[in-house]
């Protein structure tokens, strides 16, 4: 095995490797790519795998672990400015009572905590089973924390009419009305903030799952589960995207949102249909060919749609008086969450496939029930 690893390890000088195969540069290339290349595994990484994961001898699986390391590094680095921006956001806007401020700080604390965990787990990149459990728990806490924020009734926190009017001016609107009316407007204002804060997190979940399904299919082309997951995730993504876009469209009335949203919906229909072609066992080359063509077309449709979305978002940002910090935070949150959800989703899919594989022992009674169900299905669909 040592001779085999030596044969496939690129022979480069230390200087060339430092300049052209620097870890961050290599990670940047690997993290955004779906096809994991075995030749991009660094010699130092092969040495680590040889010492910490001797059972992983397949070159594609070694490349998969190296890809996970690159994605985790990029996510950890993105979470550094993202955590800082979240703390700034928590203290931006009207004065909020102490308990309300504590709730608003939850996302910042959760993102900072996940950032620390991500950097810490980089040292365990070759120990997949141990690392994935820690990352999943940290991701679950990070994902849930923003939803807990808006479980707090912010409208009830503003007891004084001065604070209520100050909160009502979040959207740049000055009001002179009763306390009940202003409290209602405060609730609406924080509801809009909730949608803006949770939207990128929710809408990034589905593309992350789609990318995770594709990565898993490329890694294990003989499996069928990733194709079915793509078919299920694509319609939900289209639905979430439509709901999220409704708010900025109704505020601005911009036709660019309609065109961009139609493109996003078309892209999800396309990738969902393409996922059906991946619901059968394939060879590595067949899997690559089918995914490559579909993915390029899918990305092309999304890019065109994003161009129209940007025009519409500019009007929305202007009318809602959103600051630079919130805009940068939203973009950074979406990109980092797509990468993170791809990583967590891939781990979850692989773990689930392994679990059902272990549970798939031969059982004559279950085999009989399966044959009966298949016979009924064949008659029904005839």
KOLBA-873741 format. One record per residue (C-alpha): residue number from 1; z, x, y negated; residue in one letter. Coordinates in pm, 1 decimal. Last residue first. Layout:
BEGIN
(atom NUM (Z X Y) "a");
...
END
This chain:
BEGIN
(atom 382 (-1571.1 -4996.3 156.5) "x");
(atom 381 (-1276.4 -4927.1 -71.6) "x");
(atom 380 (-1034.1 -5158.9 109.4) "x");
(atom 379 (-1148.1 -5049.8 457.7) "x");
(atom 378 (-1109.4 -4678.0 375.1) "x");
(atom 377 (-773.6 -4738.1 211.9) "x");
(atom 376 (-648.7 -4922.8 519.0) "x");
(atom 375 (-761.1 -4634.9 744.6) "x");
(atom 374 (-597.9 -4378.7 515.1) "x");
(atom 373 (-272.6 -4574.5 519.5) "x");
(atom 372 (-276.3 -4593.6 898.8) "x");
(atom 371 (-351.5 -4221.2 929.4) "x");
(atom 370 (-61.4 -4139.4 697.1) "x");
(atom 369 (176.2 -4363.5 889.8) "x");
(atom 368 (79.7 -4189.5 1215.7) "x");
(atom 367 (126.1 -3844.1 1060.5) "x");
(atom 366 (465.1 -3956.7 931.5) "x");
(atom 365 (572.3 -4054.6 1282.2) "x");
(atom 364 (435.7 -3735.4 1437.2) "x");
(atom 363 (621.9 -3512.6 1187.3) "x");
(atom 362 (474.9 -3168.2 1123.7) "x");
(atom 361 (658.4 -2986.7 847.6) "x");
(atom 360 (537.6 -3042.9 491.9) "x");
(atom 359 (868.9 -2995.4 313.2) "x");
(atom 358 (811.5 -2621.6 273.8) "x");
(atom 357 (467.8 -2688.9 122.7) "x");
(atom 356 (617.5 -2958.7 -97.8) "x");
(atom 355 (856.0 -2702.7 -245.7) "x");
(atom 354 (589.4 -2432.8 -283.1) "x");
(atom 353 (362.4 -2675.7 -467.7) "x");
(atom 352 (651.6 -2781.2 -691.3) "x");
(atom 351 (740.8 -2420.8 -773.2) "x");
(atom 350 (378.1 -2338.2 -858.2) "x");
(atom 349 (352.6 -2646.3 -1080.7) "x");
(atom 348 (684.3 -2577.9 -1256.4) "x");
(atom 347 (602.8 -2210.9 -1319.2) "x");
(atom 346 (263.5 -2305.9 -1461.9) "x");
(atom 345 (422.4 -2571.1 -1682.2) "x");
(atom 344 (683.0 -2328.8 -1819.0) "x");
(atom 343 (415.7 -2074.8 -1913.7) "x");
(atom 342 (166.9 -2327.9 -2048.3) "x");
(atom 341 (448.4 -2505.7 -2232.4) "x");
(atom 340 (537.9 -2176.4 -2401.4) "x");
(atom 339 (180.3 -2104.8 -2507.1) "x");
(atom 338 (130.9 -2458.8 -2639.8) "x");
(atom 337 (473.4 -2443.9 -2803.7) "x");
(atom 336 (391.5 -2119.3 -2984.8) "x");
(atom 335 (69.3 -2262.0 -3127.1) "x");
(atom 334 (225.1 -2594.2 -3234.8) "x");
(atom 333 (540.5 -2441.0 -3381.5) "x");
(atom 332 (342.8 -2183.5 -3579.6) "x");
(atom 331 (124.6 -2454.6 -3731.4) "x");
(atom 330 (419.5 -2679.0 -3816.4) "x");
(atom 329 (630.2 -2392.4 -3951.8) "x");
(atom 328 (346.4 -2274.8 -4175.7) "x");
(atom 327 (307.6 -2626.2 -4318.6) "x");
(atom 326 (682.1 -2678.0 -4357.2) "x");
(atom 325 (729.3 -2343.9 -4533.6) "x");
(atom 324 (435.3 -2401.2 -4765.0) "x");
(atom 323 (590.8 -2719.4 -4899.9) "x");
(atom 322 (501.4 -3075.4 -4812.5) "x");
(atom 321 (442.5 -3286.1 -5122.1) "x");
(atom 320 (351.4 -3590.6 -4909.1) "x");
(atom 319 (31.5 -3651.7 -5109.1) "x");
(atom 318 (-77.3 -3288.5 -5098.2) "x");
(atom 317 (3.0 -3237.5 -4730.1) "x");
(atom 316 (-185.5 -3557.3 -4640.2) "x");
(atom 315 (-488.8 -3464.2 -4848.6) "x");
(atom 314 (-501.9 -3120.3 -4682.6) "x");
(atom 313 (-448.4 -3279.8 -4342.6) "x");
(atom 312 (-772.7 -3476.0 -4374.3) "x");
(atom 311 (-980.8 -3168.0 -4442.0) "x");
(atom 310 (-805.8 -2980.7 -4159.9) "x");
(atom 309 (-868.5 -3266.3 -3916.8) "x");
(atom 308 (-1244.8 -3247.1 -3976.5) "x");
(atom 307 (-1250.4 -2879.6 -3878.3) "x");
(atom 306 (-1014.4 -2949.7 -3587.3) "x");
(atom 305 (-1267.2 -3190.2 -3433.9) "x");
(atom 304 (-1535.5 -2919.9 -3428.8) "x");
(atom 303 (-1288.8 -2678.9 -3267.0) "x");
(atom 302 (-1177.7 -2940.4 -3013.1) "x");
(atom 301 (-1535.5 -3011.2 -2901.0) "x");
(atom 300 (-1605.1 -2639.9 -2854.9) "x");
(atom 299 (-1279.0 -2587.8 -2665.1) "x");
(atom 298 (-1378.2 -2857.1 -2414.7) "x");
(atom 297 (-1731.4 -2718.9 -2376.2) "x");
(atom 296 (-1594.8 -2371.5 -2304.0) "x");
(atom 295 (-1336.4 -2513.0 -2064.3) "x");
(atom 294 (-1588.2 -2712.8 -1861.6) "x");
(atom 293 (-1822.5 -2419.6 -1804.9) "x");
(atom 292 (-1547.9 -2174.4 -1714.5) "x");
(atom 291 (-1352.3 -2418.7 -1496.1) "x");
(atom 290 (-1637.8 -2491.0 -1255.2) "x");
(atom 289 (-1746.7 -2126.8 -1228.6) "x");
(atom 288 (-1393.3 -1989.2 -1185.0) "x");
(atom 287 (-1300.3 -2240.4 -914.8) "x");
(atom 286 (-1622.9 -2173.2 -726.5) "x");
(atom 285 (-1561.9 -1797.0 -745.6) "x");
(atom 284 (-1203.4 -1823.2 -619.9) "x");
(atom 283 (-1305.8 -2055.4 -338.3) "x");
(atom 282 (-1236.6 -2423.2 -371.7) "x");
(atom 281 (-1004.1 -2684.2 -222.0) "x");
(atom 280 (-1072.5 -3024.9 -379.0) "x");
(atom 279 (-919.8 -3187.9 -687.3) "x");
(atom 278 (-1096.8 -2942.7 -919.9) "x");
(atom 277 (-1407.7 -3154.1 -976.9) "x");
(atom 276 (-1181.3 -3439.2 -1085.5) "x");
(atom 275 (-1046.4 -3217.3 -1360.6) "x");
(atom 274 (-1387.8 -3224.3 -1527.7) "x");
(atom 273 (-1352.9 -3599.2 -1579.5) "x");
(atom 272 (-1014.8 -3542.4 -1747.1) "x");
(atom 271 (-1157.9 -3254.1 -1950.7) "x");
(atom 270 (-1432.7 -3481.3 -2087.1) "x");
(atom 269 (-1205.3 -3776.8 -2158.7) "x");
(atom 268 (-967.4 -3539.4 -2335.8) "x");
(atom 267 (-1247.2 -3391.1 -2546.8) "x");
(atom 266 (-1373.7 -3737.5 -2642.2) "x");
(atom 265 (-1025.7 -3834.8 -2762.6) "x");
(atom 264 (-1001.1 -3516.7 -2969.2) "x");
(atom 263 (-1345.3 -3580.2 -3118.6) "x");
(atom 262 (-1252.5 -3938.5 -3208.1) "x");
(atom 261 (-937.6 -3803.4 -3373.8) "x");
(atom 260 (-1142.8 -3565.0 -3585.2) "x");
(atom 259 (-1385.5 -3839.2 -3692.5) "x");
(atom 258 (-1104.8 -4083.5 -3773.5) "x");
(atom 257 (-899.0 -3817.9 -3949.4) "x");
(atom 256 (-1198.8 -3717.9 -4159.5) "x");
(atom 255 (-1220.1 -4077.4 -4283.5) "x");
(atom 254 (-916.2 -4015.5 -4505.2) "x");
(atom 253 (-703.8 -4326.4 -4564.9) "x");
(atom 252 (-434.4 -4090.0 -4695.5) "x");
(atom 251 (-111.2 -4256.9 -4584.5) "x");
(atom 250 (-263.5 -4461.2 -4299.2) "x");
(atom 249 (-444.5 -4152.9 -4168.6) "x");
(atom 248 (-135.1 -3933.5 -4191.2) "x");
(atom 247 (62.3 -4184.8 -3980.1) "x");
(atom 246 (-208.0 -4276.7 -3726.6) "x");
(atom 245 (-266.5 -3911.8 -3629.2) "x");
(atom 244 (47.1 -3898.6 -3412.1) "x");
(atom 243 (-47.9 -4216.7 -3224.2) "x");
(atom 242 (-403.3 -4098.2 -3150.0) "x");
(atom 241 (-287.6 -3754.4 -3036.4) "x");
(atom 240 (-28.2 -3908.9 -2805.5) "x");
(atom 239 (-288.2 -4137.9 -2644.8) "x");
(atom 238 (-544.3 -3859.3 -2598.5) "x");
(atom 237 (-277.4 -3634.0 -2448.7) "x");
(atom 236 (-174.4 -3911.2 -2211.2) "x");
(atom 235 (-538.6 -3950.8 -2100.3) "x");
(atom 234 (-571.9 -3572.3 -2039.8) "x");
(atom 233 (-243.7 -3526.5 -1851.6) "x");
(atom 232 (-329.8 -3743.6 -1549.9) "x");
(atom 231 (-673.6 -3595.7 -1473.1) "x");
(atom 230 (-542.9 -3246.8 -1540.5) "x");
(atom 229 (-252.2 -3308.0 -1302.2) "x");
(atom 228 (-496.2 -3417.0 -1031.0) "x");
(atom 227 (-692.8 -3094.8 -1069.2) "x");
(atom 226 (-376.8 -2883.4 -1055.4) "x");
(atom 225 (-262.7 -3055.2 -730.1) "x");
(atom 224 (-569.4 -2963.1 -519.7) "x");
(atom 223 (-483.0 -2614.8 -394.5) "x");
(atom 222 (-740.3 -2371.2 -255.2) "x");
(atom 221 (-801.1 -2210.5 -593.1) "x");
(atom 220 (-446.2 -2069.1 -616.4) "x");
(atom 219 (-450.9 -1842.6 -925.3) "x");
(atom 218 (-749.3 -2010.7 -1089.0) "x");
(atom 217 (-603.4 -2351.9 -1009.1) "x");
(atom 216 (-264.8 -2245.9 -1146.5) "x");
(atom 215 (-417.2 -2122.9 -1473.0) "x");
(atom 214 (-613.4 -2447.9 -1505.9) "x");
(atom 213 (-307.1 -2663.5 -1443.5) "x");
(atom 212 (-103.2 -2460.9 -1692.5) "x");
(atom 211 (-376.3 -2505.8 -1955.1) "x");
(atom 210 (-364.4 -2883.2 -1902.3) "x");
(atom 209 (16.9 -2879.8 -1913.6) "x");
(atom 208 (15.5 -2685.1 -2239.7) "x");
(atom 207 (-247.1 -2920.4 -2378.6) "x");
(atom 206 (-6.1 -3204.4 -2289.9) "x");
(atom 205 (314.9 -3059.7 -2433.8) "x");
(atom 204 (161.2 -2955.0 -2765.4) "x");
(atom 203 (147.2 -3317.6 -2884.7) "x");
(atom 202 (518.3 -3365.5 -2824.5) "x");
(atom 201 (635.7 -3050.8 -3004.2) "x");
(atom 200 (384.2 -3082.5 -3288.2) "x");
(atom 199 (486.7 -3446.9 -3344.7) "x");
(atom 198 (862.8 -3396.6 -3329.8) "x");
(atom 197 (904.3 -3253.7 -3679.3) "x");
(atom 196 (639.5 -3463.6 -3856.0) "x");
(atom 195 (749.6 -3777.8 -3673.4) "x");
(atom 194 (1113.8 -3710.3 -3756.7) "x");
(atom 193 (1026.4 -3643.4 -4120.9) "x");
(atom 192 (851.1 -3979.5 -4137.7) "x");
(atom 191 (1160.4 -4143.6 -3992.5) "x");
(atom 190 (1370.9 -3950.9 -4243.7) "x");
(atom 189 (1171.9 -4109.2 -4524.4) "x");
(atom 188 (1182.1 -4454.6 -4364.2) "x");
(atom 187 (1559.5 -4435.3 -4329.1) "x");
(atom 186 (1590.2 -4321.2 -4688.8) "x");
(atom 185 (1368.5 -4611.7 -4795.3) "x");
(atom 184 (1602.9 -4853.6 -4617.2) "x");
(atom 183 (1902.3 -4687.6 -4778.9) "x");
(atom 182 (1727.0 -4726.6 -5114.4) "x");
(atom 181 (1689.2 -5099.8 -5058.4) "x");
(atom 180 (2051.6 -5139.1 -4948.7) "x");
(atom 179 (2177.6 -4934.1 -5245.3) "x");
(atom 178 (1991.9 -5147.5 -5494.7) "x");
(atom 177 (1687.1 -5026.6 -5680.8) "x");
(atom 176 (1563.6 -4757.3 -5915.8) "x");
(atom 175 (1326.0 -4544.7 -5712.4) "x");
(atom 174 (1146.9 -4219.7 -5777.7) "x");
(atom 173 (880.9 -4126.2 -5521.6) "x");
(atom 172 (805.9 -3759.4 -5446.0) "x");
(atom 171 (821.6 -3801.2 -5067.3) "x");
(atom 170 (1177.5 -3674.4 -5042.1) "x");
(atom 169 (1269.8 -3885.7 -5347.7) "x");
(atom 168 (1460.8 -4134.9 -5133.6) "x");
(atom 167 (1709.8 -3861.8 -5051.9) "x");
(atom 166 (1796.3 -3815.4 -5420.2) "x");
(atom 165 (1826.6 -4190.8 -5465.1) "x");
(atom 164 (2069.1 -4214.8 -5173.1) "x");
(atom 163 (2269.7 -3915.1 -5293.6) "x");
(atom 162 (2316.7 -4072.5 -5636.7) "x");
(atom 161 (2395.3 -4417.7 -5491.3) "x");
(atom 160 (2686.7 -4264.4 -5303.0) "x");
(atom 159 (2737.0 -4333.3 -4934.4) "x");
(atom 158 (2437.8 -4140.8 -4807.9) "x");
(atom 157 (2519.3 -4078.0 -4441.5) "x");
(atom 156 (2417.7 -4427.1 -4332.8) "x");
(atom 155 (2049.5 -4353.8 -4392.3) "x");
(atom 154 (2078.9 -4038.9 -4179.2) "x");
(atom 153 (2152.8 -4236.3 -3863.1) "x");
(atom 152 (2198.3 -3946.7 -3611.9) "x");
(atom 151 (1972.1 -3987.0 -3309.4) "x");
(atom 150 (1725.7 -3802.6 -3528.7) "x");
(atom 149 (1876.3 -3465.4 -3448.8) "x");
(atom 148 (1905.7 -3532.2 -3076.2) "x");
(atom 147 (1525.8 -3532.8 -3042.6) "x");
(atom 146 (1513.3 -3189.2 -3204.0) "x");
(atom 145 (1754.8 -3053.5 -2933.8) "x");
(atom 144 (1562.1 -3176.4 -2628.2) "x");
(atom 143 (1289.7 -2910.3 -2619.8) "x");
(atom 142 (1521.8 -2614.9 -2685.3) "x");
(atom 141 (1767.8 -2729.4 -2419.9) "x");
(atom 140 (1484.9 -2778.0 -2168.5) "x");
(atom 139 (1328.2 -2441.7 -2263.4) "x");
(atom 138 (1656.5 -2256.4 -2201.5) "x");
(atom 137 (1696.8 -2424.2 -1861.6) "x");
(atom 136 (1333.9 -2350.0 -1770.7) "x");
(atom 135 (1357.1 -1990.0 -1888.6) "x");
(atom 134 (1665.4 -1919.7 -1676.7) "x");
(atom 133 (1508.4 -2076.8 -1367.7) "x");
(atom 132 (1175.6 -1898.2 -1422.5) "x");
(atom 131 (1342.1 -1558.8 -1453.0) "x");
(atom 130 (1524.6 -1557.0 -1121.2) "x");
(atom 129 (1230.2 -1679.2 -916.2) "x");
(atom 128 (979.2 -1453.5 -1094.4) "x");
(atom 127 (1158.7 -1119.9 -1074.7) "x");
(atom 126 (882.4 -897.6 -1219.8) "x");
(atom 125 (938.5 -1031.5 -1572.8) "x");
(atom 124 (1313.1 -962.5 -1559.7) "x");
(atom 123 (1321.8 -724.5 -1859.0) "x");
(atom 122 (1138.3 -979.9 -2071.0) "x");
(atom 121 (1425.2 -1218.3 -2000.1) "x");
(atom 120 (1636.3 -1085.1 -2288.8) "x");
(atom 119 (1357.8 -1133.7 -2542.0) "x");
(atom 118 (1308.8 -1490.9 -2423.4) "x");
(atom 117 (1683.3 -1564.2 -2418.3) "x");
(atom 116 (1724.3 -1443.8 -2778.5) "x");
(atom 115 (1427.6 -1654.2 -2893.2) "x");
(atom 114 (1565.6 -1953.2 -2701.5) "x");
(atom 113 (1892.3 -1922.7 -2895.1) "x");
(atom 112 (1709.1 -1897.4 -3227.8) "x");
(atom 111 (1502.3 -2202.9 -3138.4) "x");
(atom 110 (1810.6 -2402.1 -3039.0) "x");
(atom 109 (2001.2 -2301.1 -3354.2) "x");
(atom 108 (1708.3 -2395.7 -3576.4) "x");
(atom 107 (1659.1 -2725.2 -3393.8) "x");
(atom 106 (2033.3 -2811.2 -3423.8) "x");
(atom 105 (2063.9 -2732.7 -3796.6) "x");
(atom 104 (1965.8 -3086.5 -3899.5) "x");
(atom 103 (2247.8 -3227.7 -3687.0) "x");
(atom 102 (2501.3 -3003.5 -3862.2) "x");
(atom 101 (2361.7 -3100.3 -4200.6) "x");
(atom 100 (2421.4 -3466.2 -4112.6) "x");
(atom 99 (2781.6 -3390.1 -4020.1) "x");
(atom 98 (2832.4 -3203.4 -4347.2) "x");
(atom 97 (2681.7 -3468.9 -4573.1) "x");
(atom 96 (2323.7 -3409.6 -4694.0) "x");
(atom 95 (2210.1 -3278.2 -5033.6) "x");
(atom 94 (1842.3 -3347.1 -5083.4) "x");
(atom 93 (1560.2 -3122.3 -4965.8) "x");
(atom 92 (1561.3 -2779.3 -4801.7) "x");
(atom 91 (1874.2 -2658.4 -4622.4) "x");
(atom 90 (1747.8 -2739.5 -4271.0) "x");
(atom 89 (1398.0 -2628.3 -4366.5) "x");
(atom 88 (1520.8 -2274.9 -4442.8) "x");
(atom 87 (1698.0 -2260.3 -4105.7) "x");
(atom 86 (1379.0 -2379.6 -3936.9) "x");
(atom 85 (1175.6 -2116.8 -4121.7) "x");
(atom 84 (1400.1 -1839.0 -3986.7) "x");
(atom 83 (1370.6 -1974.6 -3631.5) "x");
(atom 82 (990.3 -1987.2 -3661.7) "x");
(atom 81 (981.6 -1632.3 -3799.8) "x");
(atom 80 (1148.4 -1502.1 -3479.5) "x");
(atom 79 (1002.4 -1763.7 -3245.7) "x");
(atom 78 (655.0 -1615.4 -3275.3) "x");
(atom 77 (779.8 -1283.6 -3132.3) "x");
(atom 76 (943.1 -1455.3 -2834.1) "x");
(atom 75 (628.8 -1659.5 -2768.2) "x");
(atom 74 (410.8 -1347.3 -2776.3) "x");
(atom 73 (641.5 -1159.7 -2537.7) "x");
(atom 72 (663.2 -1457.4 -2300.3) "x");
(atom 71 (284.6 -1485.6 -2286.3) "x");
(atom 70 (247.0 -1114.5 -2210.9) "x");
(atom 69 (509.3 -1119.0 -1935.3) "x");
(atom 68 (350.8 -1426.1 -1779.4) "x");
(atom 67 (16.0 -1243.9 -1774.8) "x");
(atom 66 (177.7 -945.9 -1598.6) "x");
(atom 65 (316.6 -1184.2 -1335.2) "x");
(atom 64 (-28.8 -1337.1 -1286.4) "x");
(atom 63 (-189.8 -992.2 -1266.1) "x");
(atom 62 (45.0 -908.5 -979.0) "x");
(atom 61 (-54.9 -1236.9 -818.5) "x");
(atom 60 (-422.9 -1146.6 -850.8) "x");
(atom 59 (-358.0 -802.9 -698.7) "x");
(atom 58 (-184.8 -946.8 -391.3) "x");
(atom 57 (104.3 -720.8 -292.0) "x");
(atom 56 (393.0 -925.9 -429.0) "x");
(atom 55 (655.5 -857.9 -159.1) "x");
(atom 54 (744.8 -526.1 -321.9) "x");
(atom 53 (869.9 -702.4 -633.4) "x");
(atom 52 (1118.1 -471.8 -810.5) "x");
(atom 51 (1002.4 -115.4 -731.7) "x");
(atom 50 (630.5 -169.9 -671.7) "x");
(atom 49 (619.7 -432.6 -943.1) "x");
(atom 48 (766.0 -185.9 -1191.6) "x");
(atom 47 (510.6 80.1 -1091.2) "x");
(atom 46 (229.5 -171.6 -1129.2) "x");
(atom 45 (359.9 -255.3 -1476.2) "x");
(atom 44 (366.1 111.5 -1577.2) "x");
(atom 43 (5.6 145.4 -1461.0) "x");
(atom 42 (-94.7 -149.1 -1683.0) "x");
(atom 41 (-236.9 -466.3 -1531.5) "x");
(atom 40 (-562.0 -525.1 -1715.9) "x");
(atom 39 (-776.5 -450.7 -1410.0) "x");
(atom 38 (-641.6 -757.7 -1230.5) "x");
(atom 37 (-782.2 -998.8 -1484.6) "x");
(atom 36 (-610.1 -1333.3 -1538.7) "x");
(atom 35 (-861.9 -1600.4 -1633.7) "x");
(atom 34 (-685.6 -1835.1 -1875.7) "x");
(atom 33 (-686.1 -1604.9 -2176.9) "x");
(atom 32 (-459.7 -1651.7 -2478.0) "x");
(atom 31 (-180.7 -1434.2 -2335.9) "x");
(atom 30 (-399.3 -1158.2 -2195.7) "x");
(atom 29 (-561.0 -1038.9 -2517.0) "x");
(atom 28 (-239.8 -1041.7 -2719.3) "x");
(atom 27 (-53.6 -882.7 -2429.7) "x");
(atom 26 (-302.8 -597.2 -2416.9) "x");
(atom 25 (-258.5 -537.2 -2788.1) "x");
(atom 24 (119.6 -557.2 -2752.4) "x");
(atom 23 (127.7 -323.6 -2454.5) "x");
(atom 22 (-102.4 -63.8 -2597.0) "x");
(atom 21 (-410.3 -34.4 -2385.9) "x");
(atom 20 (-644.1 127.3 -2640.2) "x");
(atom 19 (-421.3 368.1 -2832.1) "x");
(atom 18 (-131.1 428.4 -2593.2) "x");
(atom 17 (-353.8 425.1 -2284.5) "x");
(atom 16 (-592.7 673.2 -2443.2) "x");
(atom 15 (-305.0 905.2 -2534.4) "x");
(atom 14 (-141.7 887.6 -2191.1) "x");
(atom 13 (-468.6 973.1 -2022.3) "x");
(atom 12 (-649.5 711.2 -1820.9) "x");
(atom 11 (-701.4 654.0 -1450.3) "x");
(atom 10 (-709.3 274.3 -1408.5) "x");
(atom 9 (-501.1 167.0 -1105.4) "x");
(atom 8 (-718.9 19.6 -830.0) "x");
(atom 7 (-711.3 319.7 -597.1) "x");
(atom 6 (-348.3 402.1 -672.1) "x");
(atom 5 (-243.9 53.4 -570.8) "x");
(atom 4 (-428.1 89.3 -239.6) "x");
(atom 3 (-271.4 429.9 -177.4) "x");
(atom 2 (76.8 286.0 -237.0) "x");
(atom 1 (0.0 0.0 0.0) "x");
END
